[in-house]
Amino acid sequence: MSASQPKPELFTLEQYELLPEDTRAEVFDGQIYYMAGPSQDHQTISIELSTILHMYIKSKKSSCRVFHAPFDVKLNDNPLTMVQPDLMIICDKNKLDGKRCNGAPDFIIEIVSPGNTMDDYIRKLYYYKNAGVREYWIVDPRRKIVTVNHFESGNVNVQYSFDSTIKVNIYDDLLINFSDISELLNM
């Protein structure tokens, strides 16, 4: 008979809120994971996509809002699951409490960093789908691929190259031309 190992202590919301403000960390099922800072290409893609999304929503006079990291999204209380997606659109104002989004955003984009590839493709895909995110994009600058997961339609892992124009499925008429973005990258 083997000796039982002690269970790791679960990280709580109270502990999370005590972290220094500049700490880049996420919590999945009570386990904390620290993140590296974003690269130049990561920042370029984030700024470009954020601008496109913001201008579209503003032009439609929509009540939806665009947020970018670091902005907390609490997907679960117990055990705590707290993420900081690179970009997100939140349409339900009741999910916003002045500090974070409580519940699933409508649309999330994660930009893959070399050190967190599996997080975006596996872990976050699982959590976002199960939390009720409507659409989740994984932008991979190294592979020059955008993976679109439109959970509402069941279309998951549809891949596009960086020379594609891609439809944001939660809207009828929002298209993003990745060729324009890829021209700005330091590849």
C-alpha positions as CSV (number, residue, x, y, z in Angstrom):
1,M,0.0,0.0,0.0
2,S,1.5,3.4,-1.0
3,A,1.5,6.4,1.2
4,S,-1.1,9.0,0.2
5,Q,0.3,12.3,-1.0
6,P,-1.1,15.4,0.5
7,K,-3.4,17.3,-1.8
8,P,-2.0,20.7,-3.0
9,E,-3.7,23.7,-1.3
10,L,-6.2,25.3,-3.6
11,F,-5.5,29.0,-4.5
12,T,-8.5,31.2,-3.5
13,L,-9.9,34.4,-4.8
14,E,-8.7,36.2,-1.7
15,Q,-5.1,35.0,-2.4
16,Y,-5.4,36.0,-6.0
17,E,-6.5,39.5,-5.1
18,L,-3.5,39.9,-2.8
19,L,-1.0,39.2,-5.7
20,P,1.0,42.3,-6.7
21,E,-0.8,44.2,-9.5
22,D,1.9,43.5,-12.1
23,T,1.8,39.7,-11.5
24,R,0.9,37.8,-14.7
25,A,-0.9,34.7,-13.5
26,E,-3.9,32.6,-14.1
27,V,-5.6,30.0,-11.9
28,F,-7.2,26.7,-13.2
29,D,-9.2,24.7,-10.7
30,G,-7.3,26.3,-7.8
31,Q,-3.8,25.8,-9.2
32,I,-1.9,29.0,-10.0
33,Y,0.2,29.3,-13.2
34,Y,2.6,32.2,-13.9
35,M,2.9,33.7,-17.4
36,A,5.7,35.3,-19.2
37,G,5.4,38.8,-20.7
38,P,4.2,39.2,-24.3
39,S,6.6,39.5,-27.2
40,Q,6.8,42.3,-29.8
41,D,4.7,40.3,-32.4
42,H,2.2,39.3,-29.6
43,Q,1.7,43.0,-28.8
44,T,1.5,44.0,-32.4
45,I,-1.2,41.4,-33.1
46,S,-3.1,42.3,-29.9
47,I,-3.2,46.1,-30.7
48,E,-4.3,45.6,-34.3
49,L,-7.0,43.1,-33.4
50,S,-8.2,45.2,-30.4
51,T,-8.5,48.3,-32.7
52,I,-10.4,46.4,-35.4
53,L,-12.8,44.9,-32.8
54,H,-13.3,48.2,-31.0
55,M,-13.9,50.2,-34.1
56,Y,-16.4,47.6,-35.4
57,I,-18.4,47.6,-32.1
58,K,-18.3,51.4,-31.9
59,S,-19.5,51.8,-35.5
60,K,-22.5,49.5,-34.7
61,K,-23.2,51.5,-31.5
62,S,-23.2,48.1,-29.7
63,S,-23.4,47.7,-26.0
64,C,-20.7,45.1,-26.2
65,R,-17.2,46.0,-24.9
66,V,-13.7,45.0,-25.9
67,F,-11.1,44.2,-23.2
68,H,-7.5,43.2,-23.4
69,A,-5.0,41.6,-21.0
70,P,-4.5,42.0,-18.2
71,F,-8.2,41.9,-17.4
72,D,-9.5,39.1,-15.2
73,V,-12.2,36.7,-16.1
74,K,-13.5,34.5,-13.3
75,L,-14.9,31.4,-14.9
76,N,-15.5,29.5,-11.6
77,D,-15.5,30.3,-7.9
78,N,-14.8,26.9,-6.3
79,P,-12.3,25.8,-7.2
80,L,-11.1,29.1,-8.5
81,T,-10.6,29.5,-12.3
82,M,-9.4,32.9,-13.2
83,V,-8.0,33.7,-16.7
84,Q,-6.6,36.8,-18.5
85,P,-7.4,36.3,-22.2
86,D,-5.4,38.4,-24.6
87,L,-8.6,39.9,-26.1
88,M,-12.3,39.5,-25.4
89,I,-15.7,40.8,-26.2
90,I,-18.2,41.0,-23.4
91,C,-21.9,41.8,-24.3
92,D,-23.6,41.1,-21.0
93,K,-22.9,44.2,-18.8
94,N,-24.2,42.2,-15.8
95,K,-21.0,40.1,-15.9
96,L,-18.8,43.2,-15.3
97,D,-18.3,44.3,-11.7
98,G,-15.7,47.1,-12.1
99,K,-12.8,44.7,-11.4
100,R,-13.4,41.7,-13.7
101,C,-15.8,39.7,-15.9
102,N,-17.7,37.1,-13.9
103,G,-18.6,34.4,-16.3
104,A,-17.8,33.6,-19.9
105,P,-17.0,36.4,-22.4
106,D,-18.8,36.1,-25.8
107,F,-15.6,36.1,-27.8
108,I,-12.0,35.4,-26.8
109,I,-8.7,35.6,-28.7
110,E,-5.5,34.1,-27.3
111,I,-2.2,34.9,-29.0
112,V,0.2,32.0,-28.7
113,S,3.5,32.6,-26.9
114,P,6.3,30.0,-27.3
115,G,6.1,29.1,-23.6
116,N,2.3,28.5,-23.5
117,T,1.4,26.7,-26.7
118,M,-0.4,23.8,-24.9
119,D,-2.3,26.2,-22.6
120,D,-4.0,27.9,-25.5
121,Y,-4.7,24.8,-27.7
122,I,-5.7,22.4,-25.0
123,R,-6.3,23.8,-21.5
124,K,-8.0,27.1,-22.4
125,L,-10.0,25.4,-25.2
126,Y,-11.5,23.0,-22.6
127,Y,-12.2,25.7,-20.1
128,Y,-13.6,28.3,-22.5
129,K,-15.9,25.8,-24.2
130,N,-17.2,24.4,-20.9
131,A,-17.7,27.9,-19.5
132,G,-20.0,29.0,-22.3
133,V,-17.7,31.2,-24.5
134,R,-19.4,31.5,-27.9
135,E,-16.3,31.8,-30.0
136,Y,-12.6,31.3,-29.3
137,W,-9.7,32.1,-31.7
138,I,-6.1,31.0,-31.2
139,V,-3.7,33.2,-33.1
140,D,-0.3,31.5,-33.6
141,P,2.3,33.9,-35.0
142,R,5.1,31.3,-35.2
143,R,3.0,28.9,-37.3
144,K,1.1,31.8,-39.0
145,I,-2.2,30.1,-38.4
146,V,-5.5,31.2,-36.8
147,T,-7.6,28.5,-35.3
148,V,-11.3,29.4,-35.0
149,N,-13.5,27.6,-32.6
150,H,-17.2,28.6,-33.0
151,F,-18.7,26.5,-30.2
152,E,-22.3,27.6,-31.0
153,S,-22.2,26.0,-34.5
154,G,-20.0,23.1,-33.5
155,N,-17.2,24.2,-35.8
156,V,-14.0,23.7,-33.9
157,N,-10.4,23.7,-34.9
158,V,-11.0,25.4,-38.3
159,Q,-7.6,26.7,-39.4
160,Y,-6.8,29.7,-41.5
161,S,-3.4,31.0,-42.7
162,F,-2.3,34.6,-42.0
163,D,-3.1,35.5,-45.6
164,S,-6.8,34.8,-45.0
165,T,-9.8,37.1,-44.3
166,I,-11.7,35.5,-41.4
167,K,-15.3,36.0,-40.3
168,V,-16.0,36.7,-36.7
169,N,-18.9,34.3,-36.3
170,I,-20.7,36.0,-33.5
171,Y,-21.4,39.0,-35.9
172,D,-23.0,39.0,-39.3
173,D,-20.6,41.3,-41.1
174,L,-17.2,41.5,-39.2
175,L,-14.3,40.2,-41.3
176,I,-10.7,40.4,-40.3
177,N,-8.0,40.5,-43.0
178,F,-4.9,38.9,-41.4
179,S,-2.8,39.8,-44.4
180,D,-2.8,43.4,-43.2
181,I,-1.8,42.3,-39.7
182,S,1.0,39.9,-40.8
183,E,2.7,42.7,-42.8
184,L,3.4,44.5,-39.5
185,L,5.1,41.5,-37.8
186,N,8.8,41.2,-37.1
187,M,9.0,37.7,-38.6
